[in-house]
Amino acid sequence: MRHAHDVATVRAAERSLMARLPEGALMERAAAGLATICAGVLGSVYGARVLLLVGSGDNGGDALYAGARLAGRGAQVSVLALGRSVHDGGRDALLAAGGRVVGHPAPPYDLVVDGITGIGGSGGLRDDAVAALGHLDPATTVAVDLPSGVDADTGEVTGSAVRADVTVTFGTLKPGLLIDPGAEHAGVVELVDIGLELPEATVEALQRDDVARLLPRPARESDKYRRGVVGVAAGSDQYTGAAVLCAGGAVRGGAGMVRYVGSEGPTEEVRARWPEVVVGPGRVQAWAVGSGGGGDAAARLDDALADRVPVVVDADALAELGGRRGGATPYLLTPHAGELARLLDVDRGAVEARRLEHARRAARELDAVVLLKGSTTLVADPVGRVRVNPTGSPELATAGSGDVLAGLCGALLAGGLHPFDAGSVAAWLHGMAGRVAADGGASVSAGDLLDALPEAFRRVGRLGP
């Protein structure tokens, strides 16, 4: 599991550690890790031209001390001050190692190090920083702790921000490195351990071994009922494909049995594509409702809720939630940004700019687990925990992709997973299926995702004992 902590938590842990260390030791630890990664990015340090963009905060000090280490190995290191002052000790160390202070950029550079603002910064870059960066493309850029201009806690970008190739972050990940638009600015994220003692994180990202641990596994005595029966109420005469895709997500998601309930047109298509699906009502352990549901979505949602089993609420059924909250019936809601905006009565742009804030708000207000689909898929629960899906890819932005995900979520719920785990594991597998389907640069359809799901499961199964 990769964990991310907010700024207040990180600052408290830093203060606690600094109280037990010699003065400057924590910054030296960070600078040593930063210099090592910068050297790896450069490949050959001797003679490389490096520019440090330095503000007045501790990130600027980290950059200066790292620059001194690179200069000591023969790099030509220059520093451009973009704050009211710079860290005195870091500047002195750099100058003593042969670095120099410059008044303006003089490209080309082999590497640019962004130490303009730190995790406590807010808002976009100032004009002088924007102007300096405008002279430096396409230099490789390494950000110190967080790309300047990105909000560390939310990933929000409200103005100009650095676009890094690599971000070297210290002690723990920050939520803004995992959540778009900040994640898009971060590039490859490298974590340097500096010895912080941190509490349990409220933002995390599942890794492959976590998925393997959570994924329901058939036992020797398992039968189709023990593996889980999922009901699918999806599709309409206008959107027959949604029924096929949602049922397929449930079939390929490991359900012991899938029951389909729908009108005649989609029923015949489901029978033709998935002969193993049982058509008609019956006992289920979870429902997936609403994908392509059209005018029947409200009635289907009411029928599903009457069973008092976990329910995946997708697409058209989301609009029928009304004042219903979770609680006695566990909900897993699967909106995209527009659907979440309608649920919360806010602008879609606000949701896309502050995904973490709105996913948490919806989970709290609706007393449900919310899987917010998009460039960064988030799964939030009512007590404030959030998981960020690390396997998402642009290939998932295709019609019907969400229908497959809803069926997959339903299968995992029927298999016994809590909605928070079911949504997290389903998002991970769905994203991995997108990567498998796109291997070699192929364009991806929702049907391709279904075909790639078995390989996504196999990749989890190939882990250790």
C-alpha positions, 0 to 999 in steps of 0.5 A: 500500500502506498500512503499519502499524508496531508501537510499538517500531518507531515509538518507535525512529524517533521517538527517531532523528528527535528527536535531529536536530530542535530540542526540541519540533519533532516534537510541533509537527509532530504538533500542526499536523497534528492541528489542521488535521484538527480544523478540517476536522471542525469546518468553522467554527472560530470560536466552536466549543466544544472539549474536550480530554481530556488524560493525562500522555503525549505524546498529551496534549501533542499535544492541548494544542498543537493546542488552542492553535492552535484557540484562536488561531483563535477556538475556545472550548477547554477542557482536562480533565486525566485524568492525574497531570500534563499537558505543561507546555509544551502547557498554557502554550501553550493558556492563552496562546492563551485556553484554560482548564482545567476540573474537569469537563465542561460539555457540549454541545461541538462537538468532543472531542479524546481525548488520554488515553493514547498508543500505549504505553498498556495496558488499558482506561480508568480510572474517571475517564476513563470517567465524563468520557466518559459525559457527552459523547455524542453529541459528535464525537470525534477521537482523537490517534494511537489511541483511548485503551483500544485496544492499538496493536499488536493492536487488542485492547480489554480494558476501556472504550475511546474510540469515535472518529469520526476518529483522527489518527495520526502517522508511520505507521498502527498495526496496532490501527487496522486490526484489530478490535475496535480498528478499530471504535473508530478511525472514519475514520483520517487519517495525518499525515506527521511525517518518520519514517524507518521500516523495511519494515512487517510489517503492510500493507493492499492498495490498489486499485493494489496489486490491479491490479498483482498481479492476473493478466492474460491475455496475447495468447498466453494460452489456458485452460491458461496462464490456469490450471486450478483443481480444485474439490472441494466440496459434498456431497449435504447441501450442494449449494449449496456446490459451486455457489458455490465453482465459481462463485467459481472461474469468476468469479475468472478461471480459464481452466478449472474442473474439478469433482470431487464426488458426483452430487447437487452435480455435477448442480447445478454442471453446471446452473448453470455449463455451462462447468465440466468435470466429472471429474478431470484436470490442475490447477494449484491446488485448492480443497477442503472447502467443504460437503465433509461426510464426503468432505472427508478423501479429497478433501484427500488426493487434492488433496495428491497432486497437489503443487500449491497447495491452498485448504483450507476449511471441512470440510477444515480439520478433516482437516489433522491434523498436516499442514504446508505446505512442499512443498505450499503451503497457503492456509487459509481459516478463520473464528474458530471453525475457527481456534480448533479448529486451535489448540486455543484458545477462539474468544473468544481468537481474536476478541479477538486476531486478529493474534496467532492468525493469525500463530501458525497460519501459523507452526505450520502452515507455511501462509498463513492467511486468517482471515475475519471482521469484519477479514480477515487474511492471514498468512504463516509468516514473520510478514507480515500483510495486513489487508483494507480492503474488508470489510463486514458484507454478507459475513456471509451463508451461502455467502460463504466458499464463493465466497471459496474458489473465488476464491482457487483461481482466483488460485492457478491463475493463478500468484499466491503464496498470500499474494498470492492470499489478499490479492487474493481478500479485496479483490475479495470485499469489493469485491463485497460493497459492490457488491452492497449498493449502495443498501442491498440485502441480500446473498446469496452468489449476489449476490456472484458476480454482483457479482464482474465489477464488482469486477474492472472497478473494479480494471481502471479504474485508470491505465495 
